[in-house]
Amino acid sequence: MITFSARTRFAYVIQLGKNFVDVVFPFKQVYVDNLCFNKIKAVPGSNDFNHHLRLYFKEELNEDVRMYMKLAYESGC
């Protein structure tokens, strides 16, 4: 696992496949009204929710994904 952090961790690369990268963003609330995340799971023992994202192509780093990356970074600071 690769962790990206500011003052706290804000993103995790949990799997590197031959043609994809799996990334997780931890948030305090659920963001379901989007097409970015393929899975959202509650973290046992906390109030956090992990939002799972699988990227196959660099073009998938669109405005929505960048917005959630920025949101995760800002909440991590």
Secondary structure by P-SEA (a helix, b strand, c coil): cccccccccccccccccccbbbbbbbbcccccccccccbbbbcccccbbbbbbbbcccccccaaaaaaaaaaaaaac
